[in-house]
Amino acid sequence: MKKHTIAKHTPKVLTKTDKNRIRGMAAKQRLTIGIDLGDRTSRYCILDETGAIVSENSLPTTKGGFDSLFGKMPSSRVAMEVGTHSPWASRQLAALGHEVVVANAHEVKLITKSARKNDRVDARKLARLARIDPELLRPIRHRGEQAQADLAIIRARAQVVEYRTGLINSVRGSVKPLGERLRACDADQVTEALADGLSAAAQQIVRPMLKIVEAISEQIAVYDRQIEALAKRYPEIELLTEVYGVGTLIALTFVLTIEDAQRFVHSRDVGCYLGLQPKQRESGDSQPELGISKAGDRLLRSYLVQAAHCMLRKGGPDSDLREWGMKKAQSGGKRAKRRAIVGMARKLAVLLHRLWATGEVYDPLYNRKTVQGAALGKSTAAA
């Protein structure tokens, strides 16, 4: 079969001849296509069943641009890297009947760490890896359009909260060189009135920033109301909020991030998926103790850590998870509490998935009761 190549400066708009040739080739055999997604245009490389390049070109990174190439093409395997445009692009290609492989860029070092990296080369590598074995790309699964839109609201809120935290820290730091301090209070209680009692020089510095903080807090409250309204669409979070420390925000973020409880065969796999599992770098007899992988969703991971802190807080209700965390925090030196928090966050992820997948009602002392019941059964049998 003749190998088709293109000139270096190929037009980015596909000609009718190019489209007909590609469709004719696809009708005879199953093609493998690698796409390097760009913000304006995307580079693609099409391979035939023997691995020869059928065509290389660029197309607009738009729904219309993708339809122009893939709309009438028979089912093919299409590989792309995860990125800003990969959610809608993967959904559109799947709707057109193609097998879509979304590569985890952090796992594919052959692409991300390559000494020779450009759009054309990346598209070729994606196509060749997908043709040999899609698992080499460590594919990920994008969530549905509705879940993505709902989760975007939570992420937007988190971004605004982060801005507010940074601004509050800046306000507090700006008055300390003057020998003054703002009184302690929660972030949502920071208002312009907090400047009252400061010197005239300090007030001139912080009042404008405090006004901005107050306005940001109002917008966060708007997001909170939207999230409460969204929660009604996901009744399964009621099971999750029975766990102390897990409110509507954390439960909804968990459900929207995982999206499908059945995607994990074992609940314990969720901890690894969220990057809460220790990294491994074993070699012979060497088994170094490493930190967690942090490979999963950063926002959900941080929320689970917050929930773990809440559970371990003084005065928190008794539970199997709290008891485990207390014992872990009391042994192991200075970093024991930090390791206990991370371990509790991992166990909490497993627990939430288990409740969601099975529909069981949460019993905070389930493990303890099970052990006590087993011990009672043994003593009764002995008697």
C-alpha positions as CSV (number, residue, x, y, z in Angstrom):
1,M,0.0,0.0,0.0
2,K,1.3,3.4,-0.9
3,K,2.3,5.6,1.9
4,H,0.8,9.1,1.7
5,T,2.7,12.1,3.1
6,I,2.1,15.8,3.1
7,A,4.2,18.8,2.5
8,K,5.5,20.8,5.4
9,H,3.2,23.7,4.9
10,T,-0.1,21.9,4.4
11,P,-3.3,24.0,4.5
12,K,-5.2,23.6,7.7
13,V,-8.5,23.3,5.9
14,L,-9.2,19.8,4.5
15,T,-9.8,19.7,0.8
16,K,-12.7,17.6,-0.6
17,T,-10.1,15.3,-2.2
18,D,-8.5,14.7,1.2
19,K,-11.8,13.9,2.8
20,N,-12.8,11.4,0.0
21,R,-9.5,9.7,0.2
22,I,-9.6,9.2,3.9
23,R,-13.2,8.0,3.9
24,G,-12.4,5.6,1.1
25,M,-9.4,4.2,3.0
26,A,-11.5,3.9,6.2
27,A,-14.2,2.0,4.3
28,K,-11.7,-0.8,3.5
29,Q,-10.0,-1.2,6.8
30,R,-10.0,0.0,10.4
31,L,-7.9,3.1,10.9
32,T,-6.1,4.4,14.0
33,I,-5.9,8.1,14.5
34,G,-3.8,10.2,16.9
35,I,-4.9,13.8,17.6
36,D,-2.8,16.4,19.3
37,L,-5.5,18.8,20.6
38,G,-4.7,22.5,20.3
39,D,-6.7,25.5,21.4
40,R,-7.4,26.7,17.9
41,T,-6.3,23.9,15.6
42,S,-5.5,20.2,16.2
43,R,-3.0,18.0,14.5
44,Y,-3.9,14.5,13.5
45,C,-2.2,11.5,12.1
46,I,-4.0,8.5,10.5
47,L,-2.5,5.1,10.3
48,D,-3.7,2.0,8.4
49,E,-3.8,-1.5,9.7
50,T,-0.1,-2.0,8.8
51,G,1.0,1.1,10.7
52,A,1.7,3.2,7.6
53,I,0.7,6.8,7.6
54,V,-2.4,7.4,5.5
55,S,-2.7,11.1,6.1
56,E,-1.4,13.9,8.3
57,N,-3.0,17.3,8.5
58,S,-4.6,19.9,10.8
59,L,-8.3,20.7,11.5
60,P,-10.1,23.4,13.5
61,T,-10.6,22.5,17.2
62,T,-14.3,22.9,16.9
63,K,-17.3,20.6,16.7
64,G,-17.8,21.6,13.1
65,G,-14.1,20.9,12.3
66,F,-14.3,17.4,13.9
67,D,-17.6,16.6,12.0
68,S,-15.9,17.5,8.7
69,L,-13.4,14.8,9.1
70,F,-15.0,12.1,11.4
71,G,-18.6,12.6,10.6
72,K,-18.8,10.2,7.6
73,M,-15.8,8.1,8.5
74,P,-16.5,4.4,9.6
75,S,-15.7,3.4,13.1
76,S,-12.0,4.0,13.9
77,R,-9.8,4.1,17.0
78,V,-9.0,7.7,17.9
79,A,-6.5,8.6,20.6
80,M,-6.0,12.0,22.2
81,E,-4.3,13.4,25.4
82,V,-6.4,14.6,28.3
83,G,-6.8,18.4,28.3
84,T,-9.2,21.3,28.1
85,H,-10.9,20.2,24.9
86,S,-10.7,16.4,25.4
87,P,-14.1,16.1,27.3
88,W,-16.3,17.5,24.5
89,A,-14.1,16.1,21.8
90,S,-14.2,12.6,23.2
91,R,-18.0,12.7,23.7
92,Q,-18.5,14.0,20.1
93,L,-16.3,11.3,18.6
94,A,-17.9,8.6,20.6
95,A,-21.4,9.8,19.5
96,L,-20.1,9.5,15.9
97,G,-19.4,5.8,16.5
98,H,-15.6,5.9,17.1
99,E,-13.6,4.1,19.8
100,V,-12.1,7.0,21.8
101,V,-8.9,6.6,23.9
102,V,-8.1,9.5,26.2
103,A,-4.5,9.2,27.2
104,N,-3.3,10.2,30.7
105,A,-0.5,12.6,29.8
106,H,1.1,12.3,33.2
107,E,1.6,8.5,32.7
108,V,2.8,8.6,29.1
109,K,6.4,9.7,29.6
110,L,7.2,8.8,26.0
111,I,5.2,11.9,24.9
112,T,5.6,14.3,27.8
113,K,9.3,13.8,28.4
114,S,10.3,13.5,24.8
115,A,13.4,15.5,23.7
116,R,11.7,16.1,20.3
117,K,8.2,17.3,21.0
118,N,5.8,19.1,18.6
119,D,2.2,18.7,17.5
120,R,3.0,16.5,14.5
121,V,5.3,14.2,16.5
122,D,2.8,13.9,19.4
123,A,0.0,13.0,17.0
124,R,2.1,10.3,15.4
125,K,3.1,8.8,18.8
126,L,-0.5,8.8,20.0
127,A,-1.6,7.0,16.9
128,R,1.2,4.4,17.1
129,L,0.7,3.7,20.8
130,A,-3.1,3.4,20.3
131,R,-2.6,1.0,17.4
132,I,-0.2,-1.3,19.4
133,D,-2.1,-1.3,22.7
134,P,-4.4,1.4,24.0
135,E,-3.5,0.4,27.6
136,L,0.0,1.9,27.0
137,L,-1.7,5.3,27.1
138,R,-3.2,4.6,30.6
139,P,-6.6,5.8,29.3
140,I,-9.0,7.8,31.5
141,R,-12.7,8.1,31.3
142,H,-14.3,11.6,31.1
143,R,-17.6,12.1,33.0
144,G,-20.8,12.9,31.2
145,E,-21.8,16.4,30.1
146,Q,-24.3,17.0,32.9
147,A,-21.9,15.9,35.6
148,Q,-19.1,17.9,34.1
149,A,-21.3,21.1,34.1
150,D,-22.4,20.5,37.7
151,L,-18.8,19.8,38.9
152,A,-17.7,23.0,37.2
153,I,-19.8,25.0,39.6
154,I,-18.1,23.3,42.6
155,R,-14.6,23.9,41.0
156,A,-15.5,27.6,40.4
157,R,-16.5,28.0,44.0
158,A,-13.3,26.4,45.2
159,Q,-11.3,28.8,43.0
160,V,-13.1,31.8,44.4
161,V,-12.6,30.5,48.0
162,E,-8.9,30.2,47.2
163,Y,-8.7,33.8,46.0
164,R,-10.5,34.9,49.2
165,T,-8.1,33.0,51.4
166,G,-5.1,34.6,49.7
167,L,-6.6,38.1,50.0
168,I,-7.3,37.6,53.7
169,N,-3.8,36.5,54.3
170,S,-2.5,39.5,52.4
171,V,-4.7,41.8,54.5
172,R,-3.5,40.3,57.8
173,G,0.1,40.4,56.7
174,S,0.0,44.1,55.5
175,V,-0.8,45.5,59.0
176,K,1.7,43.5,61.0
177,P,4.7,45.6,59.9
178,L,2.8,48.5,61.4
179,G,2.6,46.7,64.8
180,E,-1.2,46.0,64.4
181,R,-3.3,42.9,64.0
182,L,-6.8,42.1,62.7
183,R,-8.9,40.2,65.2
184,A,-9.3,36.5,64.5
185,C,-12.5,35.3,62.9
186,D,-13.8,32.9,60.2
187,A,-13.3,33.8,56.6
188,D,-17.0,34.4,55.9
189,Q,-17.1,36.9,58.8
190,V,-14.3,39.1,57.3
191,T,-15.9,42.4,56.4
192,E,-14.9,46.0,56.1
193,A,-15.9,46.6,59.7
194,L,-12.8,44.5,60.7
195,A,-10.7,47.6,60.0
196,D,-12.4,49.5,62.8
197,G,-10.0,50.3,65.6
198,L,-6.9,50.2,63.4
199,S,-4.8,53.3,62.9
200,A,-5.6,55.7,60.1
201,A,-2.6,54.4,58.1
202,A,-3.6,50.8,58.5
203,Q,-7.2,51.5,57.5
204,Q,-6.1,53.2,54.4
205,I,-4.3,50.0,53.4
206,V,-6.8,47.3,54.3
207,R,-10.3,48.8,53.8
208,P,-10.3,48.5,50.0
209,M,-9.1,44.9,50.3
210,L,-11.7,44.1,53.0
211,K,-14.5,45.4,50.7
212,I,-13.3,43.0,48.0
213,V,-13.2,40.1,50.5
214,E,-16.8,41.0,51.6
215,A,-18.0,41.0,47.9
216,I,-16.2,37.6,47.3
217,S,-18.0,36.1,50.3
218,E,-21.3,37.2,48.9
219,Q,-20.5,35.4,45.6
220,I,-19.4,32.3,47.5
221,A,-22.8,32.3,49.2
222,V,-24.4,32.4,45.7
223,Y,-22.4,29.3,44.7
224,D,-23.5,27.6,48.0
225,R,-27.1,28.1,47.1
226,Q,-26.5,26.7,43.6
227,I,-24.8,23.6,45.1
228,E,-27.7,23.0,47.5
229,A,-30.1,23.1,44.6
230,L,-27.8,20.8,42.6
231,A,-27.8,18.3,45.4
232,K,-31.5,17.6,44.9
233,R,-30.6,16.0,41.6
234,Y,-28.4,13.5,43.3
235,P,-30.4,11.8,46.1
236,E,-27.6,9.2,46.7
237,I,-25.6,11.8,48.6
238,E,-28.0,11.5,51.5
239,L,-26.3,8.2,52.4
240,L,-22.9,9.9,52.3
241,T,-23.8,12.9,54.4
242,E,-24.7,10.5,57.3
243,V,-20.9,10.3,57.9
244,Y,-19.7,12.9,60.4
245,G,-17.6,15.5,58.6
246,V,-19.1,14.9,55.2
247,G,-21.5,17.7,54.2
248,T,-23.4,18.4,51.0
249,L,-20.3,19.9,49.3
250,I,-18.0,17.0,49.9
251,A,-20.7,14.3,49.2
252,L,-21.7,16.0,45.9
253,T,-18.1,16.5,44.8
254,F,-17.4,12.8,45.5
255,V,-20.4,11.6,43.5
256,L,-19.7,13.9,40.6
257,T,-16.0,13.1,40.4
258,I,-16.6,9.3,40.5
259,E,-19.9,9.6,38.6
260,D,-20.6,5.9,38.4
261,A,-20.3,3.8,41.5
262,Q,-20.0,0.6,39.5
263,R,-16.8,1.7,37.7
264,F,-14.8,0.2,40.6
265,V,-15.1,-3.5,41.3
266,H,-13.6,-3.0,44.7
267,S,-14.2,0.0,46.9
268,R,-10.6,0.0,48.1
269,D,-9.6,1.0,44.5
270,V,-11.1,4.4,45.0
271,G,-8.2,5.4,47.4
272,C,-5.7,4.7,44.7
273,Y,-7.8,6.5,42.0
274,L,-7.8,9.6,44.1
275,G,-4.1,9.6,44.7
276,L,-4.3,8.7,48.4
277,Q,-2.3,5.5,48.1
278,P,1.5,5.6,48.9
279,K,3.8,5.6,45.9
280,Q,5.9,2.5,45.3
281,R,9.5,2.4,44.2
282,E,10.6,-1.1,45.1
283,S,13.9,-2.5,43.8
284,G,15.3,-5.8,45.2
285,D,15.3,-5.5,49.0
286,S,14.8,-1.7,48.9
287,Q,11.3,-0.7,49.9
288,P,11.5,3.1,50.7
289,E,8.6,4.8,52.5
290,L,7.2,7.3,50.1
291,G,4.4,9.9,50.2
292,I,1.0,9.5,48.4
293,S,0.9,9.5,44.7
294,K,-1.4,12.6,44.4
295,A,-2.4,11.2,41.0
296,G,-6.2,11.7,41.3
297,D,-8.5,14.7,41.6
298,R,-6.8,17.3,43.8
299,L,-10.0,19.1,44.9
300,L,-11.8,16.0,46.1
301,R,-8.6,14.8,47.8
302,S,-8.4,18.1,49.7
303,Y,-12.0,17.8,50.7
304,L,-11.5,14.3,52.1
305,V,-8.5,15.5,54.1
306,Q,-10.7,18.4,55.5
307,A,-13.3,15.8,56.5
308,A,-10.6,13.7,58.2
309,H,-9.5,16.7,60.2
310,C,-13.0,17.3,61.3
311,M,-13.4,13.7,62.4
312,L,-10.2,13.9,64.5
313,R,-11.1,17.2,66.0
314,K,-11.5,17.3,69.8
315,G,-15.1,16.6,70.7
316,G,-15.9,14.7,67.5
317,P,-18.4,11.8,67.8
318,D,-17.0,8.3,68.3
319,S,-16.7,6.0,65.3
320,D,-14.5,3.2,64.0
321,L,-12.7,5.6,61.7
322,R,-12.0,8.2,64.4
323,E,-10.7,5.5,66.7
324,W,-8.3,4.2,64.0
325,G,-7.1,7.7,63.4
326,M,-6.5,8.5,67.0
327,K,-4.4,5.4,67.5
328,K,-2.5,6.2,64.3
329,A,-1.8,9.8,65.4
330,Q,-0.5,8.7,68.8
331,S,2.3,6.5,67.4
332,G,5.0,7.1,64.9
333,G,6.6,10.4,65.8
334,K,6.1,14.0,64.7
335,R,4.5,13.1,61.4
336,A,2.1,10.6,62.9
337,K,-0.9,12.9,62.8
338,R,-0.3,13.9,59.2
339,R,-0.1,10.2,58.2
340,A,-3.2,9.5,60.3
341,I,-5.1,12.2,58.4
342,V,-4.1,10.9,55.0
343,G,-4.9,7.4,56.0
344,M,-8.3,8.5,57.3
345,A,-9.0,10.3,54.1
346,R,-8.2,7.2,52.1
347,K,-10.4,5.0,54.3
348,L,-13.2,7.7,54.1
349,A,-13.1,7.5,50.3
350,V,-13.5,3.7,50.5
351,L,-16.3,4.0,53.0
352,L,-18.2,6.6,50.9
353,H,-18.0,4.4,47.8
354,R,-19.1,1.4,49.8
355,L,-22.2,3.2,51.1
356,W,-23.0,4.6,47.6
357,A,-22.5,1.3,45.8
358,T,-24.4,-0.9,48.2
359,G,-27.0,1.6,49.6
360,E,-26.2,0.5,53.1
361,V,-27.1,2.8,56.0
362,Y,-24.0,4.1,57.8
363,D,-23.2,2.6,61.2
364,P,-20.2,4.5,62.7
365,L,-19.5,1.6,65.1
366,Y,-20.0,-1.3,62.6
367,N,-16.6,-2.8,62.9
368,R,-16.6,-2.6,66.7
369,K,-20.0,-4.2,66.9
370,T,-18.9,-7.0,64.5
371,V,-15.9,-7.8,66.7
372,Q,-17.9,-7.7,69.9
373,G,-20.6,-10.0,68.3
374,A,-18.0,-12.5,67.2
375,A,-16.4,-12.6,70.7
376,L,-19.8,-13.0,72.3
377,G,-20.6,-15.9,69.9
378,K,-17.4,-17.7,70.8
379,S,-18.0,-17.3,74.5
380,T,-21.6,-18.6,74.1
381,A,-20.4,-21.6,72.2
382,A,-17.7,-22.3,74.8
383,A,-20.3,-22.3,77.5
